[in-house]
Amino acid sequence: MSSGSDNPAIKVFQEQILNAANSKQTLSIQGGGTKSWYGNTNQYTKLDARTYSGILEYQPEELVITACAGTSLKEIEAVLHEKNQVLACEPPHFGADATFGGAIAAGLSGPGRISVGNFRDFVLGARILDGKGQDLSFGGKVMKNVAGYDVSRLLPGSMGTLSLLLEASVKVLPKPAATATLRCQISQAQALKFLNEWAGQPLPLSASCWIGQGMGGDGELSIRLAGAAAAVQAAIPLMSSLVLASEVDPQIAQTFWNDLREQKLSVFDHLGSDQTLYRLALPAACGSLNIPNADPEIVLEWHGQQRWIKAPGDAVTFDAIKKLATANGGHATRFKQGSNIDASFQRFTLLSEQAHSKALELVQARLRSTFDPAGVFATSRLP
């Protein structure tokens, strides 16, 4: 990682952190602010990470890029595009000002997450400032280079509650040689059945999305194939014949998958003032679910492992949805809130509410006390 500890921006960050620690204040880290609505809300003083930006090193032949956290996500993707490479998990921008650090801190992934993994799987190394203002580096620029605990993997999804991310090295991937999108009308139960069967076969299935009416009726299933040209061409007739699918125009398909990633599809529009867009993360084997009081139209991604549902935003509804998700081995999030919803409502299923994660509360508390003993980053954006 870069050793530029004398960088003016980093010195300012250190002063802000030390002043906050001494005065028992809390700082809320922010980049472009395109995901400021995500997670629990807070009104703490903002620490603007964009003042430390730029691509530090890019090795296309090694499939690794190292950049400052404040670097524009668009800038990184443009540089990768020149070498026919991409950020593997297709992190959503949710706005033109999205930053590299913000994408890592949010830990969100796009349609390709089901086939390649999430952001955490691709972070090789990181440089941070902890809650004591210490400049620390973890990991490196190659896989399997860590003898102890891989601290850099803790940062994706941490929502800026552990430390200030300064720089990160991430593994990138070549663009697939060929892609194709198939589309058909099919019920939710049939879609889940076929997607789970295909996921266990040697098929170049890179993304899927089903949009339709909850428990009854057909919906539209879109399937993205990506990989070697021969593999994609061989899979098209095989899969098409099973679900009577037709191939989508490549430009239309590209727009669709981008709009799905950025939640620009019509199904995501018109969130009522008293509604919440809920995100359910569920196991692959989970079938169709009956969500009480939910809008009839829902979205299934990641072969059904990620589901988007619009329903009333009150605490009783969220509690019922959390219990349903937990009973099926998953969890739920209030992803986006309507304008009339109480901003202080808890956004996430808590670790204590899940038998398989309750023991992690102690681990989480110890990590936070180690990285941030004075509570400088204790914004509670992540519970």
N, C-alpha and C positions, 0 to 999 in steps of 0.2 A: 504494500500500500504506500501511498505518498507519505513522505516524512515532513511535509511542510508545516511543522508546528508553529513557525514564525509567520504564517499567513495572517494578514490583518483580520480577516473575517473570523478565523478560529480564535484569535485573541479576544475579539469582541464577544464571541460565544462564551468563552471561559469566564470573562468578567461578568456577563449576565448570569451565568450559572452560580458562580461563587457569591455574587451579591444576593441572589435569590435564596441560596442556602443559608447565608448569614442572617437574612431578614425574615426567614421562614415564609417565603413567598413561593407560589407555584407558577411554573411556566408551561404554556401550551405550545408545542412545536407545530409549526405550520409551513407548508410549501406554497403551492399555488392556490390552496384553499378549495380545490374542486371536490374534495371529499369531507369538507368541514361538517357536513350534516350527518356523516356516518359515525356511529358509536354514540356513547353517552355525551350529552352536551356539557359545556363548561364556559365560563366567562373569564378565565384566567388570562393574564398577560401573554400575548403572543410572542414567540421567538421565531423570527422569519428565517428559515433555512436557505432561502434562495440566494443569499449573499455569498454563499460558497458553492460555485457551480463550475461546470466544465468537464469534458471527457479527458481523463488523465492518461489512459492507455487503452488501445484497442488492438488485439491480436486476432485477426480473422482466421488465420491458420490454426490457432489454438482454441477458437470459439470462446473467447473471453473478452469482456469489456469491463473497464474500471472507470467509474465516474463519481463526481461529487454529488451529494444528495440533492442539492438545489438545481441540478441540471434538468432542463426541460425534457420530458419524456418524448416529445415530438422530435427533438434534436437527436436523441439516442436512436430512435427508430429510423430516422432518416439516414444516419451514418451506417446502421446495420443494413438498410435497404440497398445501399450502394454495393455492398458485398454479398447481396442475396442471402442475408441472414435475418433472424427475428428473435425477439424475446419469446421464449417458448410458450409460456402460459397465457399469452395475450392479455396482459393486465389492462383493465378498463381505465380510460382517462377521466371520464365524467366532466370534461371541460378542457379548453385549449391550454390552460396554464398548468396542467398536471406535471408533477416533477418525479424524478427517479426515486428520490427518498420517500415521497408520499406514496408511490406505488408499492414500495417495499413495506413501509409502515402499515399500510392498509391491508396488505397481504391478499388482495382480491385477484381472482383469475377469471379469464374469459372462457369461451367455449372449448378451447383446446386443453383445458386442465384435466379432463377425463382421460386423455391419451398420453399426456407428457408429464403430468404432475403439477404441483403448485409452485409458487415463487420460492418457497422455502427450499425446495429441492435443487434450486439453481444458484443460490447464494453461496459463493465460495469463500468470501472473506469480507470483513467489514472493519471500518475505523470509526470509533465513537468518542464522544465526551460523556463521561458518566456524571452522576449527580454531585461529585466532588470536583468536577472540572478536569479530571484526569484524561489525557489523550491516550486511548488504548486501541490496539489492533489485534484482530483475531482472524484465524484462517489464512488464506492466501489466494492464489490464482489458479490452483489446480485441485482436482478432486483427491480425497483421501490424504490430506496433508496435515491432519490434526491428530495429535497424540491424546489430548484430553477432551473435555466436553467442547463441542463445536458451538461456541457462543454466538457466532454470526447467524446461525439458524434460528436463534430466538427472536431476532428482530422482525422478520416478516410477520405481520399481523399483530405486533405489539402496540400499535397505535401511538407510538411516542411516549409510552409510559415507563420505559426502562432507561432510556438514554437518548442523547442526540446523535443520530446517525450522520457522520461526516462524509464517508466514502464507502462504496461497496464494489466488489468484483462479482460479476454474475456470468454464468455459463449461458451462451446463446446457441441457437441451432440453425442449420441451413434451412432455407425455404424448401418445402417438399418439391420434388421434381414434377409432380402432377397432382391436381386436385379435381374433385367433381362433387356436385351436390345433387342428391336425389330427394324427391318429394312425393308424398302420397297422403291419402286420407285414410285414417285408421283410428280405432278406439285407443284410449289410454292403456287399458289392460293389454291389448295386443301389442302396442308400441313397447311397453315395458318388457313383455315376453320376448319379442324379437331382439331388442337391444341387448338384453342380458345374454341371450344365446349367441349373438354376434360377437359380444365382448370376449367370449371365451374361445373364439375361433381366430385363426391367422388371417384376419381381414384388416385392411388399412382404414379402419374406422377412427376418425380423429375428433368428431364432434356430433352431437345430436340435439335436436330441440323439438318438443311436441307442444303445440298450442291448441287447446280445445276446451270443451265443457266438462269440467270436473269428473264426476262419477259416471255420467251417461253421455251417449252421443259420440260421434267421431270428432277427430281433430286433425290438424295438419302436422305430419311428421317430416322434418327435414334432417337429412343424414349427410354429413360431410366425409368424404374419403380423401385421404392424402398420403402420398408416399411415392414409391417407384411407379413409373408410368405403366409398366406391365401389370403390377399388382392392382392398381386402380382400375385399369381397363378390364381386368379379369373379374373384379368384384362387382362392377356395374350390372351386367346381365344377371348374375347370380342373385344379388340382393333385390334388384328390380322385380324379378319374376316372383319373389316370395311375397311382396307387399304391393305389387302393381304400381311401382313408382316410376316417375319420369324424371329425366335429367333437367336441371335448371340451368338457364343461361349463366355463364361464368360471372358476368358483371353483376347481374341481379343477385346471384348467390353471394358474391363478395360483399355487396351492400347489406344483404340480410344478416350475415354473420357479424359484420361490424356493428350494425344497429342493435343486434342482440347483445353484443358485448357492452355497448354504451347505453343500453336500455332506452333506445329510441323507437322501438317498435310500438305500434298503436296500443297493444295490450298493456303496456306500462304507462300509458298516458291517462290523464283524467283521474288521478288519485283524489278521491273525495276528501273534503276537509276533515271529516271524522273517520277516515280510513287510514290503514297502515299497509304498506307493502311488506309482507312477511317473507323471509327466506328460510326454507326448511332444508337442512342438510341431513340426508338419510342414507342408510346402507343400500347396496345394490339390490338386495333381495326384497326390499320393501315394495309392496304392491300399491294399488290405488288407495287413497285416503279420503274419507269423508270429513271435510273441514266445516264445522258449524258456522253458519251465517256468512260464509265466504262468497265472493263474487263467483258466478259459474265458470268464467274463463280463467284458466290457470296456465302456467308455463312450466314445463319440465326440461331441465338441461342435464348434461353429464349422465345420460342414460337413466334419468330419474333420480339421481342422487342429489340434485339441487332443484328445488321447486319454489316457484314464485306465486304467491297467493295474495289477493287483496281482500281484506276483511275489516270489520270495525276495529278501531284502535284502542278500545277500552281495556282496562287491566284484566277483566274477567275473560274476554276473548283471547288475549295473549296467554293467560294462564292455561286455558283449555288447549290452545295450539301447542304450547310447550309440553304439556303432559302427553299429548298425542304423539309428538315427535320423539319425546323421551321413551315412551312405551314401545316405539318402533326402533329404538337404538340410535336415535339422532338427536338433533337440537334445533332450536328456532331462534331467529333474530328479527327484531323490528328494524327492517332495513331502511325504509323511508317512512316518514310520518306526514299525515295531513296537517294542515295549518291549525286546526283546532285541538290537536292532541297535546296533552301535557308534556312539555319538553323534558320534565324530570323523570318520566317513566323509564324504568330499566329497559335497555335495548336487547340484552342477550340472555339466553339460558345460562344460569349460573353453574359453576362447577359443582357446587353443593347440591344442585337439583338432579344430578346424574350420578348413579351408583358407580359408573366406571371412571368418573373424573373427580369425585369428591376428594380423594386423597391428594390430588394435585394442588389443592388450595394452599397447603403448607409449603409445597415446592415453589409456587408462585410468590407467596409472601416472602420467602427467603431470598429468592432472586431479586425482588424489588428492594429489599433492605440492603442487599449487597451492592447493587448497582446505584441505588439512589437513597442512601440512609437518611438524608434530610427531607425527602419527599418533594424535591424540586419538580419532578415530572409526574407527580401524583394527581393527575387531572381526572382520573377515574373514567376516561373515555372507554377504556376496557375494564370490566369489573375485576 
